[in-house]
Amino acid sequence: MNRNFVLIVCVTLLAGCSSSKPTEEQLNNADYGLYPENYVDIAKAWLTDQYSSLSASGVRDLSIAKPVKGYQSGSLFDSGGPVFGYETELTYSVTASTGRRMATTRYRVLLLIRDGKVIRSKETTQ
């Protein structure tokens, strides 16, 4: 019985922490920051930071979508609500050496840009 009680408490706490969509009021009053005119440079700088150990030839087939207003919700460990900015989608391939073989992995990442900086990133499925 004690085990069931602990399980119920844990599930309740996790449910209270889960991220949710912003309310209509939050969307209407959201501050997205300035539109990132230089979003290509911002995205490339983020990519360089992520793969600083790779040579420039390691990242291929880069595609950067035009930013649109968006938000990303907090995680279970993030007490804040949704964060607003401009979302852009990056798709690219990374080729890296794994011993004697070369392996190529395809990525799709959503970057949330606000005031000229990437404030959040989220890898999505292909």
Backbone as JSON Lines, residues from 0, in Angstrom:
{"i":0,"aa":"M","n":[0.83,-1.19,0.0],"ca":[0.0,0.0,0.0],"c":[0.88,1.26,0.0]}
{"i":1,"aa":"N","n":[1.93,1.24,0.77],"ca":[2.84,2.38,0.84],"c":[3.47,2.65,-0.53]}
{"i":2,"aa":"R","n":[3.76,1.59,-1.26],"ca":[4.36,1.71,-2.59],"c":[3.4,2.4,-3.56]}
{"i":3,"aa":"N","n":[2.13,2.05,-3.5],"ca":[1.12,2.68,-4.36],"c":[0.97,4.16,-4.05]}
{"i":4,"aa":"F","n":[1.05,4.51,-2.77],"ca":[0.94,5.91,-2.37],"c":[2.09,6.72,-2.96]}
{"i":5,"aa":"V","n":[3.3,6.18,-2.87],"ca":[4.47,6.87,-3.42],"c":[4.32,7.04,-4.93]}
{"i":6,"aa":"L","n":[3.84,6.01,-5.61],"ca":[3.63,6.08,-7.05],"c":[2.62,7.15,-7.42]}
{"i":7,"aa":"I","n":[1.52,7.23,-6.69],"ca":[0.48,8.25,-6.96],"c":[1.03,9.65,-6.73]}
{"i":8,"aa":"V","n":[1.8,9.83,-5.67],"ca":[2.39,11.15,-5.39],"c":[3.36,11.55,-6.51]}
{"i":9,"aa":"C","n":[4.19,10.62,-6.96],"ca":[5.15,10.92,-8.04],"c":[4.44,11.29,-9.33]}
{"i":10,"aa":"V","n":[3.42,10.54,-9.7],"ca":[2.68,10.83,-10.93],"c":[2.0,12.19,-10.83]}
{"i":11,"aa":"T","n":[1.43,12.5,-9.68],"ca":[0.76,13.8,-9.49],"c":[1.76,14.94,-9.61]}
{"i":12,"aa":"L","n":[2.92,14.8,-9.0],"ca":[3.94,15.85,-9.08],"c":[4.43,16.05,-10.5]}
{"i":13,"aa":"L","n":[4.67,14.97,-11.22],"ca":[5.12,15.08,-12.61],"c":[4.05,15.69,-13.5]}
{"i":14,"aa":"A","n":[2.81,15.36,-13.28],"ca":[1.72,15.93,-14.08],"c":[1.62,17.43,-13.86]}
{"i":15,"aa":"G","n":[1.87,17.88,-12.65],"ca":[1.82,19.31,-12.35],"c":[2.97,20.07,-12.98]}
{"i":16,"aa":"C","n":[4.05,19.4,-13.3],"ca":[5.22,20.05,-13.89],"c":[5.22,20.02,-15.41]}
{"i":17,"aa":"S","n":[4.33,19.27,-16.0],"ca":[4.39,19.1,-17.45],"c":[4.14,20.42,-18.18]}
{"i":18,"aa":"S","n":[4.75,20.53,-19.34],"ca":[4.61,21.75,-20.12],"c":[3.28,21.75,-20.84]}
{"i":19,"aa":"S","n":[2.75,22.92,-21.06],"ca":[1.47,23.04,-21.75],"c":[1.55,24.19,-22.74]}
{"i":20,"aa":"K","n":[0.55,24.24,-23.59],"ca":[0.5,25.32,-24.58],"c":[0.17,26.63,-23.87]}
{"i":21,"aa":"P","n":[0.65,27.74,-24.44],"ca":[0.34,29.04,-23.83],"c":[-1.15,29.36,-23.98]}
{"i":22,"aa":"T","n":[-1.63,30.16,-23.05],"ca":[-3.02,30.59,-23.11],"c":[-3.18,31.63,-24.21]}
{"i":23,"aa":"E","n":[-4.42,31.91,-24.56],"ca":[-4.71,32.94,-25.57],"c":[-4.14,34.29,-25.13]}
{"i":24,"aa":"E","n":[-4.26,34.58,-23.84],"ca":[-3.74,35.85,-23.31],"c":[-2.22,35.91,-23.43]}
{"i":25,"aa":"Q","n":[-1.53,34.8,-23.13],"ca":[-0.08,34.77,-23.26],"c":[0.34,34.99,-24.71]}
{"i":26,"aa":"L","n":[-0.39,34.37,-25.65],"ca":[-0.07,34.55,-27.07],"c":[-0.28,35.99,-27.52]}
{"i":27,"aa":"N","n":[-1.37,36.61,-27.05],"ca":[-1.67,37.99,-27.44],"c":[-0.67,38.98,-26.87]}
{"i":28,"aa":"N","n":[-0.12,38.69,-25.7],"ca":[0.81,39.62,-25.03],"c":[2.27,39.19,-25.17]}
{"i":29,"aa":"A","n":[2.54,38.21,-26.0],"ca":[3.9,37.67,-26.12],"c":[4.87,38.68,-26.72]}
{"i":30,"aa":"D","n":[6.08,38.69,-26.18],"ca":[7.17,39.51,-26.71],"c":[8.11,38.57,-27.46]}
{"i":31,"aa":"Y","n":[8.08,38.66,-28.79],"ca":[8.89,37.79,-29.62],"c":[10.28,38.37,-29.88]}
{"i":32,"aa":"G","n":[10.5,39.61,-29.5],"ca":[11.76,40.26,-29.81],"c":[11.75,40.76,-31.25]}
{"i":33,"aa":"L","n":[12.89,41.26,-31.7],"ca":[13.01,41.76,-33.06],"c":[13.16,40.61,-34.05]}
{"i":34,"aa":"Y","n":[12.62,40.8,-35.26],"ca":[12.76,39.78,-36.3],"c":[14.24,39.61,-36.63]}
{"i":35,"aa":"P","n":[14.75,38.39,-36.64],"ca":[16.18,38.17,-36.89],"c":[16.53,38.21,-38.38]}
{"i":36,"aa":"E","n":[16.79,39.41,-38.88],"ca":[17.14,39.57,-40.3],"c":[18.37,38.73,-40.67]}
{"i":37,"aa":"N","n":[19.29,38.57,-39.73],"ca":[20.53,37.82,-39.98],"c":[20.41,36.38,-39.45]}
{"i":38,"aa":"Y","n":[19.23,35.78,-39.6],"ca":[18.99,34.45,-39.05],"c":[19.93,33.39,-39.62]}
{"i":39,"aa":"V","n":[20.37,33.55,-40.86],"ca":[21.29,32.57,-41.45],"c":[22.62,32.59,-40.69]}
{"i":40,"aa":"D","n":[23.13,33.78,-40.41],"ca":[24.39,33.9,-39.66],"c":[24.23,33.36,-38.24]}
{"i":41,"aa":"I","n":[23.09,33.65,-37.61],"ca":[22.84,33.18,-36.24],"c":[22.8,31.65,-36.23]}
{"i":42,"aa":"A","n":[22.1,31.06,-37.18],"ca":[21.98,29.6,-37.25],"c":[23.33,28.95,-37.53]}
{"i":43,"aa":"K","n":[24.11,29.53,-38.43],"ca":[25.43,28.97,-38.74],"c":[26.37,29.06,-37.54]}
{"i":44,"aa":"A","n":[26.28,30.16,-36.78],"ca":[27.11,30.3,-35.58],"c":[26.72,29.24,-34.54]}
{"i":45,"aa":"W","n":[25.41,29.0,-34.39],"ca":[24.95,27.97,-33.46],"c":[25.48,26.6,-33.9]}
{"i":46,"aa":"L","n":[25.41,26.33,-35.18],"ca":[25.87,25.06,-35.72],"c":[27.37,24.88,-35.5]}
{"i":47,"aa":"T","n":[28.13,25.94,-35.69],"ca":[29.58,25.91,-35.46],"c":[29.88,25.6,-33.99]}
{"i":48,"aa":"D","n":[29.11,26.21,-33.08],"ca":[29.3,25.93,-31.65],"c":[29.0,24.47,-31.32]}
{"i":49,"aa":"Q","n":[27.97,23.92,-31.94],"ca":[27.58,22.53,-31.67],"c":[28.6,21.53,-32.18]}
{"i":50,"aa":"Y","n":[29.2,21.83,-33.3],"ca":[30.12,20.9,-33.95],"c":[31.51,21.49,-34.1]}
{"i":51,"aa":"S","n":[32.0,22.12,-33.07],"ca":[33.3,22.79,-33.15],"c":[34.44,21.81,-33.41]}
{"i":52,"aa":"S","n":[34.26,20.56,-33.05],"ca":[35.34,19.59,-33.27],"c":[35.37,19.04,-34.7]}
{"i":53,"aa":"L","n":[34.3,19.27,-35.45],"ca":[34.27,18.79,-36.83],"c":[34.87,19.81,-37.78]}
{"i":54,"aa":"S","n":[35.39,19.33,-38.85],"ca":[35.86,20.25,-39.89],"c":[34.65,20.81,-40.61]}
{"i":55,"aa":"A","n":[34.84,21.87,-41.33],"ca":[33.73,22.51,-42.05],"c":[33.09,21.54,-43.04]}
{"i":56,"aa":"S","n":[33.85,20.59,-43.52],"ca":[33.3,19.64,-44.49],"c":[32.44,18.57,-43.82]}
{"i":57,"aa":"G","n":[32.43,18.52,-42.48],"ca":[31.65,17.52,-41.77],"c":[30.15,17.78,-41.79]}
{"i":58,"aa":"V","n":[29.73,19.04,-41.93],"ca":[28.32,19.39,-41.98],"c":[27.94,19.63,-43.44]}
{"i":59,"aa":"R","n":[26.91,18.91,-43.91],"ca":[26.5,19.01,-45.32],"c":[25.0,19.19,-45.43]}
{"i":60,"aa":"D","n":[24.59,19.54,-46.64],"ca":[23.16,19.65,-46.99],"c":[22.4,20.54,-46.02]}
{"i":61,"aa":"L","n":[22.99,21.67,-45.66],"ca":[22.36,22.58,-44.72],"c":[21.21,23.34,-45.37]}
{"i":62,"aa":"S","n":[20.08,23.33,-44.7],"ca":[18.91,24.08,-45.15],"c":[18.38,24.84,-43.94]}
{"i":63,"aa":"I","n":[18.14,26.15,-44.11],"ca":[17.66,26.99,-43.01],"c":[16.38,27.66,-43.46]}
{"i":64,"aa":"A","n":[15.28,27.38,-42.76],"ca":[13.98,27.95,-43.12],"c":[13.86,29.38,-42.61]}
{"i":65,"aa":"K","n":[13.02,30.16,-43.27],"ca":[12.76,31.53,-42.85],"c":[12.04,31.51,-41.5]}
{"i":66,"aa":"P","n":[12.47,32.34,-40.54],"ca":[11.88,32.32,-39.21],"c":[10.42,32.78,-39.19]}
{"i":67,"aa":"V","n":[9.66,32.17,-38.29],"ca":[8.27,32.56,-38.02],"c":[8.11,32.7,-36.52]}
{"i":68,"aa":"K","n":[7.13,33.49,-36.1],"ca":[6.86,33.64,-34.68],"c":[6.52,32.28,-34.09]}
{"i":69,"aa":"G","n":[7.08,32.0,-32.92],"ca":[6.83,30.71,-32.29],"c":[7.18,30.73,-30.82]}
{"i":70,"aa":"Y","n":[7.07,29.58,-30.21],"ca":[7.4,29.43,-28.8],"c":[7.87,28.0,-28.55]}
{"i":71,"aa":"Q","n":[8.55,27.83,-27.45],"ca":[8.89,26.5,-26.97],"c":[8.53,26.45,-25.5]}
{"i":72,"aa":"S","n":[7.87,25.39,-25.11],"ca":[7.47,25.21,-23.72],"c":[8.63,24.71,-22.9]}
{"i":73,"aa":"G","n":[8.53,24.95,-21.6],"ca":[9.57,24.48,-20.7],"c":[9.52,22.97,-20.54]}
{"i":74,"aa":"S","n":[10.59,22.43,-20.01],"ca":[10.66,20.99,-19.75],"c":[10.12,20.71,-18.35]}
{"i":75,"aa":"L","n":[10.14,19.45,-17.96],"ca":[9.7,19.09,-16.62],"c":[10.55,19.75,-15.55]}
{"i":76,"aa":"F","n":[11.79,20.07,-15.88],"ca":[12.71,20.64,-14.9],"c":[12.83,22.16,-15.03]}
{"i":77,"aa":"D","n":[12.05,22.75,-15.9],"ca":[12.07,24.19,-16.14],"c":[10.78,24.77,-15.57]}
{"i":78,"aa":"S","n":[10.89,25.57,-14.54],"ca":[9.7,26.07,-13.85],"c":[8.99,27.19,-14.62]}
{"i":79,"aa":"G","n":[9.64,27.76,-15.61],"ca":[9.04,28.85,-16.36],"c":[8.0,28.37,-17.36]}
{"i":80,"aa":"G","n":[7.23,29.31,-17.87],"ca":[6.24,28.98,-18.88],"c":[6.85,28.98,-20.26]}
{"i":81,"aa":"P","n":[6.02,29.15,-21.27],"ca":[6.53,29.16,-22.64],"c":[7.46,30.34,-22.89]}
{"i":82,"aa":"V","n":[8.44,30.12,-23.76],"ca":[9.39,31.16,-24.14],"c":[9.12,31.5,-25.6]}
{"i":83,"aa":"F","n":[8.97,32.79,-25.9],"ca":[8.59,33.24,-27.24],"c":[9.79,33.81,-27.98]}
{"i":84,"aa":"G","n":[9.74,33.68,-29.3],"ca":[10.78,34.2,-30.17],"c":[10.44,33.83,-31.6]}
{"i":85,"aa":"Y","n":[11.44,33.76,-32.43],"ca":[11.25,33.37,-33.83],"c":[11.88,32.0,-34.03]}
{"i":86,"aa":"E","n":[11.09,31.06,-34.56],"ca":[11.57,29.71,-34.79],"c":[12.04,29.55,-36.23]}
{"i":87,"aa":"T","n":[13.16,28.91,-36.37],"ca":[13.65,28.54,-37.69],"c":[14.05,27.07,-37.64]}
{"i":88,"aa":"E","n":[13.83,26.39,-38.74],"ca":[14.15,24.97,-38.8],"c":[15.42,24.75,-39.61]}
{"i":89,"aa":"L","n":[16.33,23.99,-39.04],"ca":[17.57,23.61,-39.71],"c":[17.48,22.12,-40.04]}
{"i":90,"aa":"T","n":[17.86,21.78,-41.23],"ca":[18.08,20.37,-41.57],"c":[19.48,20.27,-42.13]}
{"i":91,"aa":"Y","n":[20.19,19.24,-41.72],"ca":[21.56,19.08,-42.16],"c":[22.03,17.66,-41.9]}
{"i":92,"aa":"S","n":[23.13,17.31,-42.51],"ca":[23.76,16.02,-42.3],"c":[25.14,16.24,-41.7]}
{"i":93,"aa":"V","n":[25.54,15.33,-40.85],"ca":[26.87,15.38,-40.26],"c":[27.58,14.08,-40.59]}
{"i":94,"aa":"T","n":[28.75,14.22,-41.17],"ca":[29.56,13.06,-41.49],"c":[30.74,13.04,-40.53]}
{"i":95,"aa":"A","n":[30.88,11.93,-39.84],"ca":[31.96,11.81,-38.87],"c":[32.6,10.43,-39.0]}
{"i":96,"aa":"S","n":[33.85,10.39,-38.65],"ca":[34.58,9.13,-38.71],"c":[34.33,8.34,-37.43]}
{"i":97,"aa":"T","n":[33.99,7.08,-37.6],"ca":[33.81,6.18,-36.45],"c":[34.8,5.03,-36.63]}
{"i":98,"aa":"G","n":[36.02,5.3,-36.28],"ca":[37.06,4.29,-36.49],"c":[37.47,4.24,-37.95]}
{"i":99,"aa":"R","n":[37.16,3.13,-38.61],"ca":[37.55,2.98,-40.01],"c":[36.43,3.36,-40.96]}
{"i":100,"aa":"R","n":[35.26,3.65,-40.45],"ca":[34.12,3.96,-41.32],"c":[33.7,5.42,-41.17]}
{"i":101,"aa":"M","n":[33.06,5.9,-42.21],"ca":[32.45,7.23,-42.16],"c":[30.95,7.02,-41.98]}
{"i":102,"aa":"A","n":[30.37,7.7,-41.0],"ca":[28.93,7.59,-40.74],"c":[28.28,8.94,-40.96]}
{"i":103,"aa":"T","n":[27.15,8.95,-41.65],"ca":[26.41,10.19,-41.89],"c":[25.08,10.12,-41.16]}
{"i":104,"aa":"T","n":[24.79,11.16,-40.39],"ca":[23.54,11.24,-39.65],"c":[22.8,12.49,-40.08]}
{"i":105,"aa":"R","n":[21.49,12.38,-40.29],"ca":[20.65,13.5,-40.71],"c":[19.97,14.07,-39.47]}
{"i":106,"aa":"Y","n":[19.95,15.41,-39.35],"ca":[19.34,16.09,-38.21],"c":[18.3,17.1,-38.66]}
{"i":107,"aa":"R","n":[17.33,17.32,-37.8],"ca":[16.33,18.38,-37.98],"c":[16.19,19.06,-36.63]}
{"i":108,"aa":"V","n":[16.48,20.35,-36.57],"ca":[16.5,21.08,-35.31],"c":[15.68,22.36,-35.44]}
{"i":109,"aa":"L","n":[14.88,22.65,-34.41],"ca":[14.17,23.92,-34.32],"c":[14.96,24.84,-33.4]}
{"i":110,"aa":"L","n":[15.34,25.99,-33.92],"ca":[16.02,27.0,-33.1],"c":[15.03,28.09,-32.75]}
{"i":111,"aa":"L","n":[15.03,28.52,-31.51],"ca":[14.22,29.66,-31.09],"c":[15.17,30.84,-30.91]}
{"i":112,"aa":"I","n":[14.99,31.86,-31.75],"ca":[15.88,33.03,-31.77],"c":[15.13,34.22,-31.19]}
{"i":113,"aa":"R","n":[15.81,34.94,-30.31],"ca":[15.22,36.16,-29.76],"c":[16.34,37.16,-29.54]}
{"i":114,"aa":"D","n":[16.11,38.36,-30.04],"ca":[17.08,39.45,-29.9],"c":[18.48,39.05,-30.38]}
{"i":115,"aa":"G","n":[18.52,38.35,-31.51],"ca":[19.79,38.02,-32.15],"c":[20.54,36.84,-31.57]}
{"i":116,"aa":"K","n":[19.9,36.07,-30.65],"ca":[20.58,34.93,-30.03],"c":[19.68,33.71,-30.05]}
{"i":117,"aa":"V","n":[20.29,32.54,-30.15],"ca":[19.54,31.29,-30.01],"c":[19.32,31.08,-28.52]}
{"i":118,"aa":"I","n":[18.05,31.07,-28.12],"ca":[17.76,30.9,-26.69],"c":[17.31,29.49,-26.35]}
{"i":119,"aa":"R","n":[16.86,28.76,-27.34],"ca":[16.48,27.36,-27.14],"c":[16.69,26.6,-28.45]}
{"i":120,"aa":"S","n":[16.91,25.32,-28.32],"ca":[16.99,24.45,-29.5],"c":[16.31,23.14,-29.15]}
{"i":121,"aa":"K","n":[15.72,22.55,-30.16],"ca":[15.0,21.29,-29.94],"c":[15.16,20.42,-31.17]}
{"i":122,"aa":"E","n":[15.76,19.26,-30.98],"ca":[15.9,18.32,-32.08],"c":[14.56,17.62,-32.28]}
{"i":123,"aa":"T","n":[14.15,17.54,-33.53],"ca":[12.88,16.89,-33.84],"c":[13.14,15.66,-34.71]}
{"i":124,"aa":"T","n":[12.13,14.85,-34.89],"ca":[12.3,13.64,-35.68],"c":[12.3,13.97,-37.16]}
{"i":125,"aa":"Q","n":[12.95,13.12,-37.93],"ca":[13.01,13.32,-39.39],"c":[11.75,12.85,-40.03]}
